[in-house]
């Protein structure tokens, strides 16, 4: 039998991230772990690939250029509720973690996540009750950052609408959001 006629039995994984280098490295590592990886760098391509390939798994970046990965999670879950979706982000916040799970993600990882961490999250069925709560309250700067993220999420990622709701200049909000989250 000709190898070209044998259907690919590997599970299909959709990887969506605007960081092309990170995406390429992660896609290569996931391919070596026996996934058939489809890669997209924007929402429209990701949705078309999802329709064409019907992925069992998806790894979605929170910020895809100027677009929100939360919207993609919602749309992927609507296309197929059995797709196991992981939200991946360099801008972790409580608000985005909660929203991604509500919208259909099964796990939330911060960058840089390794391929092994992604695979473990994709196959994890239960939460971990042994995770220890922090002994320290969040700093004022971290609380501010979390609040900004919540308001931005409530306004579907629209910076101008979030700035109006916060009674803040749009550029000031952009500057504050461009910074990486403050530790604890």
NORSULKA-V539543 format. One record per pair of residues at least 6 apart in sequence whose C-alpha atoms are under 8 Angstrom apart, sorted by the first residue. I is the first residue (numbers start at 1). J is the second residue. D is the distance in whole Angstrom. If there is no record, write none. Layout:
<<I:J:D> <I:J:D>>
This chain:
<<8:36:8> <10:34:6> <10:35:5> <10:36:6> <11:34:8> <11:35:5> <11:36:6> <11:55:7> <11:56:6> <11:57:8> <12:35:6> <12:36:5> <12:37:6> <12:38:7> <12:53:7> <12:54:7> <12:55:5> <12:56:6> <12:57:6> <13:35:6> <13:36:6> <13:37:5> <13:38:6> <13:55:5> <13:56:6> <13:57:5> <13:58:5> <13:59:8> <14:37:6> <14:38:5> <14:39:6> <14:40:8> <14:46:8> <14:49:8> <14:50:7> <14:55:6> <14:57:6> <14:58:4> <14:59:6> <15:23:7> <15:27:7> <15:37:7> <15:38:6> <15:39:5> <15:40:6> <15:58:6> <15:59:5> <15:60:6> <16:23:8> <16:39:6> <16:40:5> <16:41:6> <16:42:7> <16:43:8> <16:46:7> <16:58:8> <16:59:6> <16:60:5> <16:61:6> <16:64:8> <17:23:6> <17:40:7> <17:41:5> <17:42:7> <17:60:6> <17:61:5> <17:63:8> <17:64:6> <18:40:8> <18:41:5> <18:42:7> <18:61:8> <18:63:8> <18:64:5> <18:65:6> <19:41:8> <20:41:7> <23:39:8> <26:114:7> <26:115:6> <27:37:6> <27:39:7> <29:115:6> <30:37:7> <30:115:6> <31:37:6> <38:49:7> <39:46:8> <40:46:5> <40:49:8> <41:64:7> <42:64:6> <42:65:7> <42:67:8> <43:64:8> <43:67:7> <43:69:8> <43:72:6> <47:72:8> <47:75:8> <47:76:7> <50:76:7> <51:79:8> <54:80:8> <55:83:6> <56:82:7> <56:83:5> <56:84:6> <57:83:5> <57:84:5> <57:85:6> <57:122:7> <58:83:7> <58:84:6> <58:85:5> <58:86:6> <59:85:6> <59:86:5> <59:87:6> <59:88:7> <60:69:6> <60:72:8> <60:73:7> <60:85:7> <60:86:6> <60:87:5> <60:88:6> <61:69:6> <61:87:6> <61:88:5> <61:89:5> <62:68:6> <62:69:4> <62:70:6> <62:87:6> <62:88:6> <62:89:5> <62:91:8> <63:69:6> <63:89:7> <67:157:8> <68:156:8> <68:157:6> <69:87:8> <70:96:8> <70:99:7> <70:100:6> <70:103:7> <73:85:7> <73:87:8> <73:100:7> <73:103:6> <73:104:6> <73:105:7> <74:103:5> <74:104:6> <76:83:7> <77:83:7> <77:103:7> <77:104:6> <81:104:8> <84:105:7> <84:106:6> <84:122:6> <85:104:7> <85:105:5> <85:106:6> <85:107:7> <85:122:7> <86:105:5> <86:106:6> <86:107:5> <86:108:6> <86:109:7> <86:118:8> <86:121:7> <86:122:7> <87:97:8> <87:100:7> <87:105:6> <87:107:6> <87:108:5> <87:109:6> <88:108:6> <88:109:5> <88:110:6> <88:111:6> <88:113:8> <89:108:8> <89:109:6> <89:110:5> <89:111:5> <90:110:6> <90:111:5> <90:112:7> <90:180:8> <91:110:7> <91:180:6> <91:181:6> <92:110:6> <92:181:7> <93:146:6> <93:149:7> <93:181:8> <94:146:7> <95:146:7> <95:149:6> <95:150:5> <95:153:7> <96:149:7> <96:150:7> <96:153:7> <97:108:6> <100:108:8> <101:107:7> <101:108:8> <106:121:8> <106:122:8> <107:121:6> <107:122:7> <109:118:8> <136:184:8> <137:184:7> <138:184:5> <139:183:8> <139:184:6> <141:182:7> <142:181:7> <142:182:5> <142:183:7> <142:184:6> <145:176:8> <145:177:7> <145:181:7> <145:182:7> <148:173:8> <148:177:8> <149:177:8> <151:162:6> <151:165:8> <151:166:8> <152:158:7> <152:159:7> <152:162:5> <154:162:8> <155:161:6> <155:162:6> <159:170:7> <159:173:7> <159:174:7> <160:170:6> <163:169:6> <163:170:5> <163:173:6> <164:170:8>>
